[in-house]
Amino acid sequence: MSALSTTSMASVATPAIDTVGQTAASTAELLRRGKIKETAQKFEASFLSVMMQSMTAGMKTPEIGGGGAGEDMFKSLLSEEMAKQVAKAGGIGVAAAVQKEMLKMQGLKE
């Protein structure tokens, strides 16, 4: 092999390595962003669940078909699921603020 062909091969191989490295970096960044978004939504859902449970804490249950330990347990589960759905649908803005701060802490742009 001549020196010219070796140089040509090196210059052809280098961009391919850079492209693969950039692709891996962008994939890793996308994964980090996805995890940050998911974490922010979970945080908002947890916050909303506590708020919803507080809202319904003083409510009286009807005497017919109401009351008991089972109802208290299911009220809690209902609050959690409603909170998850609200957060998933866009929430009240808590997840967006948390996500923005988490991205900033990770050194990522919005």
C-alpha positions in Angstrom: 0.0 0.0 0.0 1.2 3.4 -0.8 1.3 6.4 1.6 -1.4 8.1 -0.5 -3.9 5.2 -0.1 -3.2 4.9 3.6 -3.9 8.7 4.1 -7.1 8.4 2.0 -8.4 5.5 4.1 -7.6 7.4 7.3 -9.5 10.5 6.2 -12.5 8.4 5.1 -12.6 6.4 8.3 -12.4 9.4 10.7 -15.8 11.0 9.7 -17.5 7.6 10.2 -16.1 7.3 13.7 -17.1 10.9 14.5 -20.6 10.3 13.2 -21.0 7.2 15.3 -19.7 9.1 18.3 -22.1 12.0 17.7 -25.0 9.6 17.2 -24.1 7.8 20.5 -23.9 11.1 22.3 -27.2 12.4 20.9 -28.9 9.1 21.8 -27.5 9.2 25.3 -28.7 12.8 25.6 -32.2 11.9 24.3 -32.3 9.1 26.9 -31.3 11.5 29.7 -33.9 14.0 28.6 -36.6 11.3 28.5 -35.7 10.2 32.0 -35.7 13.8 33.2 -39.2 14.3 31.7 -40.5 11.1 33.2 -39.1 12.0 36.7 -40.6 15.4 36.5 -44.0 14.0 35.6 -43.7 11.5 38.5 -42.9 14.3 40.9 -45.9 16.3 39.7 -48.2 13.2 40.0 -47.0 12.7 43.6 -47.6 16.3 44.4 -51.1 16.2 42.9 -51.9 13.0 44.7 -51.1 14.6 48.0 -53.2 17.6 47.1 -56.2 15.5 46.0 -56.0 13.4 49.1 -56.0 16.6 51.2 -59.0 17.9 49.3 -61.1 14.8 50.0 -59.9 14.2 53.6 -62.8 16.0 55.2 -65.5 14.5 53.0 -68.2 12.5 54.7 -69.1 9.2 53.1 -72.8 8.2 52.7 -74.1 5.8 55.2 -75.6 3.4 52.6 -72.8 1.6 50.8 -70.0 3.8 52.2 -67.3 3.8 54.8 -65.0 1.2 56.1 -61.3 0.6 55.7 -61.6 -0.6 52.1 -63.1 2.7 51.0 -60.2 4.7 52.5 -57.7 2.5 50.7 -59.5 2.9 47.4 -59.8 6.6 47.8 -56.1 6.8 48.0 -55.6 4.7 44.9 -58.2 6.8 43.0 -56.3 10.0 44.0 -53.0 8.5 42.8 -54.4 7.4 39.5 -56.2 10.7 38.9 -53.0 12.6 39.7 -51.0 10.4 37.2 -53.5 11.1 34.5 -53.5 14.9 35.1 -49.7 15.0 35.1 -49.5 12.9 31.9 -52.0 15.2 30.2 -49.9 18.3 30.9 -50.5 18.9 34.6 -50.5 22.2 36.3 -47.0 23.3 35.4 -45.0 21.7 38.2 -43.5 19.1 35.9 -42.4 21.7 33.4 -40.7 23.8 36.1 -39.0 20.8 37.6 -37.9 19.5 34.2 -36.4 22.9 33.3 -34.4 23.0 36.5 -33.2 19.4 36.1 -32.1 20.0 32.6 -30.2 23.1 33.8 -28.5 21.0 36.6 -27.4 18.4 34.0 -26.0 21.1 31.8 -28.5 20.5 29.0 -30.5 23.2 27.1 -34.3 23.3 27.1 
